[in-house]
């Protein structure tokens, strides 16, 4: 019995020793949004009625550093456009998970630093929209939710 416990203990130690960090990136909606290790970036988001699309709501989410460098995603209800801007010089593309009620999640990326890229989407009217914008697709990326959009 003692030998069996020792073998189980040794196997458990080896599993954790070779499995990498024992923490994961923030999940969507996690209160640690915008916080990765020692890196804390201010983030914000908002939504408002679309001026061109009756019943539609535009929404956006963004994060920035002390030099004003930022990454963001904006959903525009009129024409269902998603605009991803990447002015955050981290050597990675900004990534956005687009959640439209009743449809599978879509993941879209920027072209790279110092660019904005528009994606023309097609969804029925009246569906809720949420954005999850991240500074990269790295598991420890800085991310932030934006919700309140509506097609």
C-alpha positions in Angstrom: 0.0 0.0 0.0 2.8 2.4 0.9 4.6 1.7 -2.3 1.4 2.4 -4.3 0.9 5.7 -2.6 4.5 6.7 -3.3 4.1 5.8 -7.0 0.9 7.9 -7.3 2.5 10.8 -5.5 5.6 10.6 -7.8 3.4 10.5 -10.9 1.4 13.5 -9.7 4.5 15.5 -9.0 5.9 14.7 -12.5 2.6 15.6 -14.1 2.6 19.1 -12.6 6.3 19.6 -13.1 6.1 19.1 -16.8 2.6 20.5 -17.5 3.6 24.2 -17.5 2.0 27.0 -15.5 -0.8 26.2 -13.2 -2.9 29.2 -14.2 -4.8 30.1 -17.3 -5.7 33.2 -19.2 -8.7 35.2 -18.2 -11.9 33.7 -19.5 -14.5 36.0 -21.1 -16.2 38.0 -18.5 -13.5 37.2 -15.9 -13.0 40.1 -13.5 -9.3 40.0 -14.5 -10.1 41.5 -17.9 -7.2 43.8 -18.9 -4.9 42.3 -16.3 -2.1 39.9 -17.2 0.6 39.3 -14.5 2.3 42.6 -13.9 0.8 44.1 -17.0 -2.4 46.0 -16.3 -4.0 48.0 -19.1 -7.0 50.3 -18.7 -9.9 49.0 -20.9 -13.4 50.3 -21.6 -16.4 49.7 -23.7 -19.7 51.2 -24.6 -22.8 50.7 -26.8 -25.3 53.3 -28.2 -28.2 53.4 -30.6 -27.1 53.3 -34.2 -27.8 56.6 -36.1 -28.3 54.8 -39.4 -29.9 51.4 -38.4 -33.2 51.7 -36.6 -33.3 49.3 -33.6 -29.6 48.5 -34.0 -26.9 49.3 -31.5 -23.2 50.0 -32.2 -20.7 48.8 -29.6 -17.0 48.8 -29.0 -14.2 47.6 -26.7 -10.7 48.9 -26.4 -7.6 48.8 -24.2 -4.6 51.1 -24.2 -1.2 51.8 -22.5 0.3 54.9 -21.0 1.6 56.0 -24.4 -1.9 56.0 -25.8 -1.2 52.9 -28.0 -4.3 50.8 -28.2 -6.2 47.9 -29.7 -9.9 47.9 -30.3 -13.0 46.4 -32.0 -16.1 48.2 -33.1 -19.4 46.7 -34.2 -21.4 49.0 -36.5 -25.0 47.8 -36.8 -25.6 49.6 -40.1 -24.4 47.0 -42.6 -23.1 44.8 -39.8 -19.5 45.9 -39.9 -16.8 44.8 -37.5 -13.7 47.1 -37.5 -10.6 45.9 -35.7 -7.9 48.5 -35.0 -4.4 47.6 -33.9 -2.2 50.4 -32.8 -0.6 48.4 -30.0 3.1 47.5 -31.0 3.4 44.1 -29.5 4.4 42.2 -32.7 1.1 40.3 -32.8 -2.3 40.8 -34.5 -5.3 42.0 -32.5 -7.9 39.2 -32.3 -11.6 39.5 -31.8 -14.1 36.9 -30.9 -17.5 38.0 -32.2 -20.5 36.5 -30.5 -23.9 37.0 -32.3 -26.9 35.4 -30.6 -27.8 32.1 -32.3 -24.7 31.9 -34.4 -21.3 30.2 -33.8 -18.5 32.4 -32.4 -16.3 34.0 -35.2 -12.7 34.8 -34.6 -11.2 37.6 -36.7 -7.8 39.3 -36.7 -6.3 42.6 -37.6 -3.6 42.9 -40.3 -1.0 43.9 -37.7 0.2 47.0 -36.0 -0.8 50.4 -37.2 -3.8 49.2 -39.2 -7.6 49.1 -39.0 -9.4 46.3 -40.9 -13.2 46.2 -41.6 -15.1 43.0 -42.0 -18.5 43.1 -43.7 -20.8 40.7 -42.0 -24.3 39.5 -42.7 -26.7 38.7 -39.8 -30.5 39.1 -39.4 -31.8 42.2 -37.6 -32.4 42.3 -33.9 -29.7 39.9 -32.6 -27.4 40.7 -29.6 -23.7 41.2 -30.3 -20.8 40.8 -27.9 -17.1 41.4 -28.7 -14.1 39.9 -26.9 -11.0 41.9 -28.1 -7.5 40.7 -27.3 -4.0 42.1 -28.0 -3.0 38.7 -29.5 -4.1 35.1 -29.7 -1.6 34.2 -26.9 -3.1 32.3 -24.0 -2.0 35.2 -21.7 -3.3 38.0 -23.9 -4.8 41.2 -22.5 -8.5 41.0 -23.4 -11.7 42.9 -22.8 -15.5 42.3 -23.3 -17.7 44.7 -25.1 -21.4 44.0 -25.2 -24.7 45.8 -25.9 -24.5 45.6 -29.6 -27.5 44.6 -31.7 -27.8 43.9 -35.4 
